Amino acid sequence: MGRAYLNAALDSNWISEGPNVRLFEAKFKGKFGYRHALATSSGTDAGTVAMAALLGLGAERGDEVITPALAFSSTANCILAAGLKPVFVDAELDTLNIAPSLIDGAISSRSRAIQYVHTMGKICNMFRPTGMKIIEDCCEAHGALLGDRYVGDWGDIGIFSFYAAHIICSGEGGMVVTDDDEIAALCRVVGSHGRRDGKLPFNFDRVGFNSKMNDMEAAIGLEGLDNFDRNFHYRRMLRHRLDNALAHLEDDIIIYKDAPGEVMCPHAYPIVIRDALHDAEGLYHFLEGHGIEAKTLFGSLPTQHRAFEFLGYQKGDFPVAERIGRCGLQLGIHQYLTEEDIDYVAETISAYFDGGRHETR
């Protein structure tokens, strides 16, 4: 099916934003129940468009967006790119998400929005302070459910990424979703150079970006959307298999599972070593030495990544995010793995904690 969409784009002699993009938007919002969906060139661009839309809703340049310290770098980059200021809040160890109890302490007279990130597909505990807009970063949470509501349905704006590791993949690409007509119109304008109504004539009403998806990307995304249910459930099955295989290690590692009423997205498989004095570097090298790719769990953007030093935070300001950065890893949990692959991953992790810690460094 994906080749049919690709061929249609090639046969049309028009591979910029066109019929495949519009079909992808329509099928995406229809699948998950959003009123509006706007395809973008990346998940980061989806975030930048969403943040820049705040400037059309009363925010001014330099105003603040509250965002989690523990997250992928684009969560902060998109705020800065839109001319706003990220204000970081520490994470919860048991969810990897922003700690709701700390949000009130981060609110100032210039706070305009909260960006909630559903980290590793686990749904964030969200609330809305008076007068604040809510942006849901669902980039790692395709299809995650709480009760009968999908992520992206609680906030004013939801953003998605279709990068290679994600369940719906378009190579690159992203999506902005909203149920608000005004916000949808703003995002369409911002994402198309600031053009009036987002259309081609050169009438520029506001500062904007070239954030459009092209029809080749949309063709790949359409195939991912067509196969979404199969891939989602298969990845969930692999995740549960790994949960069960590692259950005997729960004194050594934190395993993240569904909360009551929650269906986590099987984006990746996060683990955090329980002993805060035992960092994950040894486990990382052990896994890599046995042919298993692993990545860190992001860590604290403002205090463990040099890119954000200019914001003036100090080591120790975000102790939980910093601990997860030292002690956490994420593993792939994608549809191209087999059950035997998962068993090998579990056996290797078990071997490390059962005495193989120094086998590979």
N, C-alpha and C positions, 0 to 999 in steps of 0.2 A: 504493500500500500504506500509506503514512504516513497518508493521509486515513482509511483504514479503521480504523487504530488510534485516531486522534483521534475519529472518530465513535463508536467503541465506548466511549470514556471519556465523551463527552458524553451518549450514550444511557443510560449507567449512573447518571447523576446523582451521580457520585462521581469527582472529579478529583484528590483528594489521592492519597497513595501507595496504589496498588491493583493490579489485575490487569496493567496494562501495565508497571508497574515490576517486578513479579515475573517477567513474561515477558522483559523486557529483561535482567534479571540472569541468568536461566536461559540465554538465547541467547548472552549475552556470555561467560559462563564456558564454555559448550559450544564456542563458536567458537575460543577461545584456550587451552582446556585447564586452567582454574583450578578448584579444588575449591569455592571460595566466591566470590561476588561480591555486593557491597552497593552499591546505587545511592545517590548523594548529590546534594545540591542544586547543587554546583559541584565543580570540581577542587580548589579551595582547601579546601572542607569535607571532601573526601576526605582531604586531607593533615592537617587538624586532627583528624579522627576517628582517623587512623592514629597521630598523635603522642600523642593523649590515651589511646589504648589502651596505650601504654607505661607509663602510671601504674598500670594493672592488672597489669602484668608485672614489677613490682619497682622501677620508676623512681619518684623523688620529685620534687615541684615544685622547680624550680631546677636539676635535673640537665641534662646537656648532650647535644645532638645535633650531630654533625659534619655539615656541609653545605657545598656549594660556594659560593664567593664569587660566581662568575659564574652567575646564574640569574634567573628571574623572581621578583618580590618575594614571591609567595605561598609560595615554598619556605621563606623565613624567617618570614613571618607566621604560618604554621600552627604552627611550633614555639613561637613566643611565645604564640599563642592558647591552646595546650595547657598553658601554665605552665612550659615548658622553656626552655633557653637555647641559641641557635644558636652554634656555634663554626665559624668559616669557614676554608676551605682554598682555596688558589689553584687556578687552572685550568691545563690543558695547552693550548698554542697549537694543536697539531696535531689535537686532538679536541674542543675547547671544553668538555671535561668536567673534573671534579675530578681533581687530580694524585695518583694513588695513592701516589707516593713521599713525599708530604708528610703523609699521614694519620697515621702513627705519631707525628709530632711534635705533633699536635693532641689526642692522647688524654690524658685525665686520669683521676683516680680517680672523677670524676663523669660520665664519658662512658657513655652507655647505648645509643646507636644511631648509625648512619651513614645519612644520606640520600644515596643516589646518584641523580643526575639525568641522564637520557639526553637531553642538550641537543640541540635541533634534530633529534631522531630518531636521533642517533648513539649507539650503545650504549657505556655506560661500562665501563671496566675495573674490575671489582669484586673485592674480597676481604673476608673477615670476620675481624677481630681477635677474639681469645678473649673470650667473654662479651657480645659486642655484637649487638644486633638490626640487621637490614638493612631499610631502607625504600627501595623503588625508585620514584622519581618518573618515571612513564611518560607524563606528560601530553602530551609532544610526540613520543611514540614508538609510537603505535598500530600494532600488527602488526609492529614491528621484530623481526628474527630474528638469532640467532647460532647457526649450525648449524641444528638443528631445534627450538630452544627460543625461545619468545617472551619479550620483556621482561616483567617482573613475575613470572617463574617462578623467579628466583634468590633473591630476598629473602624475608623473613618476611611482608612486606606490599608490595603494589604499588598505586599510585594513578594514576588517569586523569582527564583533563578532557575534557568534550564541548562546549567553547566553540565559537563560530562558525567559527574558523579551522581547527579540527581535523577529521581525516578522518571520524570519527564525531562527529556534532553533534547536540545536543538543545537548542540555544539556550543554555542553561546546563547544569549537571549534571556529575556525576563518578561515579567508581566506585572502591571499595576491593576488592582481590582478595587472597586468601590461601589456602594449603592447610592452615592450622592451625585446627582446630576451636575452640580456646580463643580465639584472636585474633578469629576471625569472630564469636563470641558477644559478646566485648567491644566490637567495633566496632558491632554491632547495637544494643547498649545505649547506648553513647556517642552514637551518631547519632540516637537517639530520646529525647532529654532525660534520659538516664540511667535510663530505665524498666527495670524487671526484665524480662529476656528481650527487651527492645525492644518490648514489647507495650503496648496502650493503657491498661490499668488503672494508677492513679496510685500505683505503688510505685517510688520512686526509690532505686536502689542506689548510684549514683555521680554525680558532676558530669557533665553531658552537654550536648548541643547539639541544636538542631532542624536536622538535616542531611538530611532526607528529600527524595528526588526526588518530583515529582508525576506523575500519569499523562499529562498533556499533554506534558511534557518527554520522558517515556519513549516516547511515540508517535513523536515526531520521531527519537529515538535508535534506535528499532527500524528505521525506514526507513534510517537511516544504516548500521546494522549489516547490513541486507539488501543494501545496495549497496556494502559495504565492499570486496570484492575488486576490483570494477570500478574504483572510485575510487582505491584504493591503486595499482593497476597503471598507471592512466592518469597519475596524479601522478608515479609513478616514471619513466614515459616522458618526461614534460615535463622532469623533473629531469635525466635523461641528455641530453636535447636541449640544455639550457642548459649542462651540463658540456662537451659537445663544442663548442658555439659559443663558449665562453669559454676554451677550452684554450690559445689563443695568448697569453692574458694571465697565465699562471701565474707569470711573473716579477714581476707586479704585485700579484696577489691570491692568497690561499689559497682553494682550492676543496676542499670537504669531500666525500669519496667513500666508498663502501663499503670497509671493510677485508676481508681474506680471511675468507670464511665469514660475513660480515655482510650483512644486508639492512637498510639504513637506512630509517626511516620518512620519506616525503617530506612532512614537516610544513611546512617552509618551506625557503628557499634561503639559507644563510648564506655570506657572504664576508668576509674580513678583508684589509685592505690590508697588503702585506708590509712596506712602509717604515713603521717605527714612528713616524717623525717626520711622517708625512703622515696626518692624521686623516681620518675619513670624512665630515666635514661638507660638504665641497665636492661629493663624489659624491652625498650625500643630496640636496642642493639641485638638483643637475643632474638627477637622476632625477625628483624631484618636479616640476621645471620642464618635464619631458617627459611628464608624466601617469603616472608610475610611482610607486606608493606604496612606501615603504621604512620600516623601523623599525631602531632600534639593536639591537645584540646584548646587551642588558641591562646590561653593565658590572658592576663590582664593587659588590655590594649594600652592604657595610659601609663603603666609602670613596668611592663616587661617587653615593650616594643619601642625601639628608639624613635620611630616615626612620630610618636605622639608626646615625646618629652617636652616639646615647646608649650604644651598646655599646663605644665607646672605641677603635676602630681608627683608624689614621692613614693618610693617603695614602702610597703606597709599600709598604704591608704586603702587597698582592696585585698585584704588577707585571704578571702575565700577564692577569689579569681586567681590570685597569685599561687595559692596552693594547688588549684586545679591545673594551672599552667605547668607547675613542677611535677605533679603526680598523675596527670591524666593523659590518656591516649585515645585515639579513635581508629577503628579498623573498618575496612570496606565490608559492605553487606549487600552486594548487588546481585542482579539476576543472572549474571554469568558465572557465579560460583555454584558449586555442587554441594550436596550434603557431605560428601567425602572431604571437600575443601574445608568445610566448617568443622568437621571432626578433627582435621589436622591442626587447625588454628587452636581449638580447645586443648588438644593434647600438648601443643607447644607451650601455651600459656601455663598449663598445669605443670609441665616439666620445669619451667622457670621457678614457680613458687614452691615446688616440691624439692628444690635443691640445686637446680641448674643455673642459678643466678650468675655465676662467674664463668659459664661455659663460653660465652661470646661477649666481647667488649669492644 
